[in-house]
Amino acid sequence: PDEGCYIHGLFLEGARWDPTAFQLVESRPKELYTEMAVIWLLPVPNRKPPATGTYLCPIYKTLTRAGTLSTTGHSTNYVIAVEIPTDKPQKHWIKRGTALICALDF
């Protein structure tokens, strides 16, 4: 794009993306990982995150969320967190361990 960048090829764990409602929804039975829609990262200076209506979803490189701590205090497996639209509170998705994964192990 002219501004920002697209991210594709991510997988959701603990939830799925609903392309008709454009938001995070519960996983279907026996569905561990689902493909995430393309995410458009658009830089906005001094942006304030919304108080409700989004889940701040972490992105990890692999399914193993553990890693060594880097100088930033984050795991070396952690990439960034992105806001995903949802109609449920953040704690709902945190309890389910919802995260985006760059590469599956199988």
Phi and psi in degrees as GROMACS dihedral restraints (atoms count N, CA, C in turn):
[ dihedral_restraints ]
;  ai    aj    ak    al  type     phi  dphi    fc
    3     4     5     6     1   -66.0    20    10
    4     5     6     7     1   -35.6    20    10
    6     7     8     9     1  -129.0    20    10
    7     8     9    10     1   147.1    20    10
    9    10    11    12     1    75.1    20    10
   10    11    12    13     1  -158.6    20    10
   12    13    14    15     1  -152.4    20    10
   13    14    15    16     1   157.1    20    10
   15    16    17    18     1   -98.0    20    10
   16    17    18    19     1   143.2    20    10
   18    19    20    21     1  -121.0    20    10
   19    20    21    22     1   126.2    20    10
   21    22    23    24     1  -137.2    20    10
   22    23    24    25     1   162.6    20    10
   24    25    26    27     1    91.6    20    10
   25    26    27    28     1    11.5    20    10
   27    28    29    30     1   -87.4    20    10
   28    29    30    31     1   156.0    20    10
   30    31    32    33     1  -120.4    20    10
   31    32    33    34     1   141.2    20    10
   33    34    35    36     1   -95.8    20    10
   34    35    36    37     1   135.6    20    10
   36    37    38    39     1  -118.5    20    10
   37    38    39    40     1   130.6    20    10
   39    40    41    42     1    89.3    20    10
   40    41    42    43     1     3.2    20    10
   42    43    44    45     1  -169.7    20    10
   43    44    45    46     1   179.6    20    10
   45    46    47    48     1  -143.5    20    10
   46    47    48    49     1   159.7    20    10
   48    49    50    51     1   -92.2    20    10
   49    50    51    52     1   128.9    20    10
   51    52    53    54     1   -97.3    20    10
   52    53    54    55     1   109.5    20    10
   54    55    56    57     1   -70.9    20    10
   55    56    57    58     1   -18.5    20    10
   57    58    59    60     1   -85.2    20    10
   58    59    60    61     1   -37.0    20    10
   60    61    62    63     1   -92.0    20    10
   61    62    63    64     1   -10.7    20    10
   63    64    65    66     1    54.3    20    10
   64    65    66    67     1    48.5    20    10
   66    67    68    69     1  -157.1    20    10
   67    68    69    70     1   169.7    20    10
   69    70    71    72     1   -75.6    20    10
   70    71    72    73     1   134.4    20    10
   72    73    74    75     1  -136.8    20    10
   73    74    75    76     1   172.0    20    10
   75    76    77    78     1   -62.8    20    10
   76    77    78    79     1   148.5    20    10
   78    79    80    81     1   -68.4    20    10
   79    80    81    82     1   154.7    20    10
   81    82    83    84     1   -78.5    20    10
   82    83    84    85     1   159.4    20    10
   84    85    86    87     1   -57.0    20    10
   85    86    87    88     1   138.3    20    10
   87    88    89    90     1    62.5    20    10
   88    89    90    91     1    21.7    20    10
   90    91    92    93     1  -110.3    20    10
   91    92    93    94     1   102.4    20    10
   93    94    95    96     1   -81.3    20    10
   94    95    96    97     1   -44.4    20    10
   96    97    98    99     1  -130.4    20    10
   97    98    99   100     1   138.9    20    10
   99   100   101   102     1  -131.0    20    10
  100   101   102   103     1   155.2    20    10
  102   103   104   105     1   -75.1    20    10
  103   104   105   106     1   138.8    20    10
  105   106   107   108     1   -92.3    20    10
  106   107   108   109     1   148.2    20    10
  108   109   110   111     1   -66.2    20    10
  109   110   111   112     1   166.1    20    10
  111   112   113   114     1   -65.3    20    10
  112   113   114   115     1   133.6    20    10
  114   115   116   117     1  -107.0    20    10
  115   116   117   118     1   133.1    20    10
  117   118   119   120     1  -105.2    20    10
  118   119   120   121     1   110.1    20    10
  120   121   122   123     1   -86.8    20    10
  121   122   123   124     1   119.1    20    10
  123   124   125   126     1  -123.9    20    10
  124   125   126   127     1   115.0    20    10
  126   127   128   129     1   -70.0    20    10
  127   128   129   130     1   132.0    20    10
  129   130   131   132     1  -131.2    20    10
  130   131   132   133     1   119.0    20    10
  132   133   134   135     1   -68.4    20    10
  133   134   135   136     1   138.7    20    10
  135   136   137   138     1    54.1    20    10
  136   137   138   139     1    35.7    20    10
  138   139   140   141     1   -74.4    20    10
  139   140   141   142     1   137.1    20    10
  141   142   143   144     1  -100.3    20    10
  142   143   144   145     1   126.0    20    10
  144   145   146   147     1   -67.9    20    10
  145   146   147   148     1   146.8    20    10
  147   148   149   150     1   -66.8    20    10
  148   149   150   151     1   148.0    20    10
  150   151   152   153     1   -74.3    20    10
  151   152   153   154     1   -33.8    20    10
  153   154   155   156     1  -137.3    20    10
  154   155   156   157     1   168.3    20    10
  156   157   158   159     1    89.9    20    10
  157   158   159   160     1     0.2    20    10
  159   160   161   162     1  -139.3    20    10
  160   161   162   163     1   156.0    20    10
  162   163   164   165     1  -115.1    20    10
  163   164   165   166     1   125.9    20    10
  165   166   167   168     1   -80.9    20    10
  166   167   168   169     1    93.1    20    10
  168   169   170   171     1   -91.7    20    10
  169   170   171   172     1   124.6    20    10
  171   172   173   174     1   -75.3    20    10
  172   173   174   175     1   149.0    20    10
  174   175   176   177     1  -112.7    20    10
  175   176   177   178     1   130.0    20    10
  177   178   179   180     1  -117.8    20    10
  178   179   180   181     1   151.7    20    10
  180   181   182   183     1   -68.2    20    10
  181   182   183   184     1   -44.8    20    10
  183   184   185   186     1  -131.5    20    10
  184   185   186   187     1   173.7    20    10
  186   187   188   189     1   -64.4    20    10
  187   188   189   190     1   -28.8    20    10
  189   190   191   192     1   -74.3    20    10
  190   191   192   193     1   106.1    20    10
  192   193   194   195     1   -78.2    20    10
  193   194   195   196     1   -15.1    20    10
  195   196   197   198     1   -80.5    20    10
  196   197   198   199     1   152.4    20    10
  198   199   200   201     1  -167.8    20    10
  199   200   201   202     1   179.8    20    10
  201   202   203   204     1   -80.6    20    10
  202   203   204   205     1   148.1    20    10
  204   205   206   207     1   -74.9    20    10
  205   206   207   208     1   132.8    20    10
  207   208   209   210     1   -92.1    20    10
  208   209   210   211     1  -178.8    20    10
  210   211   212   213     1   -66.4    20    10
  211   212   213   214     1   -18.6    20    10
  213   214   215   216     1   -80.3    20    10
  214   215   216   217     1   -11.7    20    10
  216   217   218   219     1    92.8    20    10
  217   218   219   220     1    -1.7    20    10
  219   220   221   222     1   -99.7    20    10
  220   221   222   223     1   160.6    20    10
  222   223   224   225     1   -66.8    20    10
  223   224   225   226     1   148.2    20    10
  225   226   227   228     1   -69.6    20    10
  226   227   228   229     1   -12.3    20    10
  228   229   230   231     1   -85.4    20    10
  229   230   231   232     1   -17.0    20    10
  231   232   233   234     1   -78.9    20    10
  232   233   234   235     1   138.1    20    10
  234   235   236   237     1  -106.6    20    10
  235   236   237   238     1   -65.5    20    10
  237   238   239   240     1  -166.5    20    10
  238   239   240   241     1   169.4    20    10
  240   241   242   243     1  -115.3    20    10
  241   242   243   244     1   140.6    20    10
  243   244   245   246     1  -124.2    20    10
  244   245   246   247     1   150.4    20    10
  246   247   248   249     1   -85.8    20    10
  247   248   249   250     1   125.1    20    10
  249   250   251   252     1  -117.3    20    10
  250   251   252   253     1   130.2    20    10
  252   253   254   255     1   -62.0    20    10
  253   254   255   256     1   141.7    20    10
  255   256   257   258     1  -158.7    20    10
  256   257   258   259     1   159.0    20    10
  258   259   260   261     1  -104.9    20    10
  259   260   261   262     1     5.6    20    10
  261   262   263   264     1  -109.1    20    10
  262   263   264   265     1   157.7    20    10
  264   265   266   267     1   -70.0    20    10
  265   266   267   268     1   160.1    20    10
  267   268   269   270     1   -56.5    20    10
  268   269   270   271     1   -40.2    20    10
  270   271   272   273     1   -61.4    20    10
  271   272   273   274     1   -27.4    20    10
  273   274   275   276     1   -60.0    20    10
  274   275   276   277     1   -46.8    20    10
  276   277   278   279     1   -79.0    20    10
  277   278   279   280     1   -29.6    20    10
  279   280   281   282     1   -64.2    20    10
  280   281   282   283     1   -42.6    20    10
  282   283   284   285     1   -62.4    20    10
  283   284   285   286     1   -30.0    20    10
  285   286   287   288     1   -85.9    20    10
  286   287   288   289     1    -5.5    20    10
  288   289   290   291     1    69.1    20    10
  289   290   291   292     1    31.4    20    10
  291   292   293   294     1   -65.8    20    10
  292   293   294   295     1   128.8    20    10
  294   295   296   297     1  -154.2    20    10
  295   296   297   298     1   160.1    20    10
  297   298   299   300     1   -98.1    20    10
  298   299   300   301     1   140.4    20    10
  300   301   302   303     1  -122.6    20    10
  301   302   303   304     1   134.1    20    10
  303   304   305   306     1   -77.0    20    10
  304   305   306   307     1   -39.2    20    10
  306   307   308   309     1  -141.9    20    10
  307   308   309   310     1   128.7    20    10
  309   310   311   312     1   -83.2    20    10
  310   311   312   313     1   154.7    20    10
  312   313   314   315     1   -80.8    20    10
  313   314   315   316     1   -11.7    20    10
